[in-house]
Amino acid sequence: MALDGAFLRLMKNELERELEGAKVDKVFEPSRDEIVLQCHTRRETKRLLLSARPGSARLGLIDTLPENPKTPPMFCMLLRKRLTGAKLIGIRQIGLERALYFDFEALDDLGESAPLTLAIETMGKYSNVILIGRDGKIIDSLKRVDSEMSRERMILPGLLYRLPPAQEKLCILDAPNVRILEMLSGLPREMELSKGLLSVLQGVSPIVCRECAFYVGHGREVLSIGRSDGETERLAFFLTSLRALLENDTGEPYMVLKPDGMPLDFTFLRPDQYGTAAKAVRKETWSGLLEAFYGERDRAERMRQRSSDLLKVLANHTERLSRKIQNQRGELAESENREEKRIAGDLLTANLYRIEKGQREVTVENYYDPDLKPVTIRLNPAFTAQQNAQKYYKDYRKAKTASEKLSGLIAEAEEELAYLETVFDELSRAENENDLNEIRGELREQGYLKKQNDRRAPKEKRAPPLQFELPSGKTVLVGRNNRQNDELTLKFAKKSDLWLHTKNIPGSHTILLLNGTEPSDTEIRQAAALAARFSRAKNSAQVPVDYTFVRFVQKPQGAKPGKVIYTHNRTVYVDPQQEIETGGEIS
């Protein structure tokens, strides 16, 4: 779902009300696609998010400031220099274009007036945030666009800012219904009405066009051409109502949810087109609607960007280990026929008198076979019979040694690969920079990353385990990463507490604190559901979870972080999406 121009108009109206007279206090750049302006109004502090992320470009007010990198990027530093202390004096939109322009009253280095405009363009992969000076020239942008990227419209410092290329569409705020109907009549006869409206009208999204077609046809398919008089009347009425909604700012923020509760779409009018296939939920504000729709996706993308270096390291080591295991298994398979080499050496030794130098093969009776069937043995013509026999014995000993060592090497490599899978899992669940730093520390300890030599660097504060309270009042602790899993299971938990972990699936160590009591079946299932939620199987159903008392859990000597062995265990199958009835995280 792209942010259309009509929705942007309603968002502009909300921002004008909320940011009236606001001054910029701080500027942040949480990720390479986002800018956050912290503004102080007469009443309170507001945070304005401007996101140019291709899949979720948007803007709006947010309640929580996203975690920021320790070193601000260059564009962020520029905005801090130019916009800190600037007063917002207006927000503009041209027609229903997918761009808003924030006009600021700012001062230059000499204390003189230097008006600035910050443009946010929400146009899919072309989305951008651009700072423009009073002369209309670009000062800089979140994403620079040179001639190799676009010959139509370059965005570089010093160039004159040009509006995005205009589409040959009608703005419903200006075009009368007659003109819109006339444009529809020029479309192909077989084109469905919703697609026709999308190609004719500026700044309206597919969901709005589908809603119009649903209203016009009472749920039946309607074509752009060949409508009945009643359908044409309903189309004109919908267009008039849509125009009034935008002019009078009477839209309502609706989010469409799938049956499983996942966001499907959003719009500014109540959608009836989905029937019982989806649910429409009204939100209080336009900003709140977009945060609910895009917030989780944006948080995941920020973490993906910040963890890209770790992902690359893990991917490289995983690929190298996989190749190594494959090659070693091939060598092991070749060593399985080593007895044939020993037999060949024995048979050659027994028939030395029959073999002359220069022969390429010899056929002899195989006295290892009950029927004494003859066997043909290949020879190296450059070797004597004795040398050929010794070569077969040497190959036999080599294959035997390889077989003995390769099994152990393969087991070690597979164990290391399983460890990297656990790090992949904890990386997928990292929520902030501190979680990533703990993972980095773990990888440094294991030699996958170079150790830091700067002793003056401040140590990262370790976060405590995740803590949940069951309805019965008992507490469940969940490790955030492998190092914390070890500490939680081997140092913090009591021998009488219950330990849980997904069966043969990477995940967190989970401890149900019992305080000397016996766990009920319901408590075990609820704790097991938490163990499943914080594992690679979090989106699966019927996840197997092993559980046993902590006294039966041990760590093998020299094992990787998070690796334990356990006995006296039982297995329970749970659905992490349905069976968790906790009071929520309490730390």
Helices and strands as residue ranges (DSSP letters): H 5-18, E 23-28, E 34-40, E 45-51, E 58-62, H 74-83, E 87-92, E 99-105, E 116-121, G 124-126, E 128-132, E 138-141, H 177-185, H 193-200, H 206-217, H 229-248, E 254-257, E 263-267, E 279-282, H 286-306, H 308-335, H 338-350, G 352-354, E 361-365, E 374-378, H 385-428, H 433-445, E 466-469, E 475-478, H 482-487, I 488-492, E 498-502, E 510-512, H 521-533, E 543-549, G 550-552, E 553-554, E 565-566, E 570-574
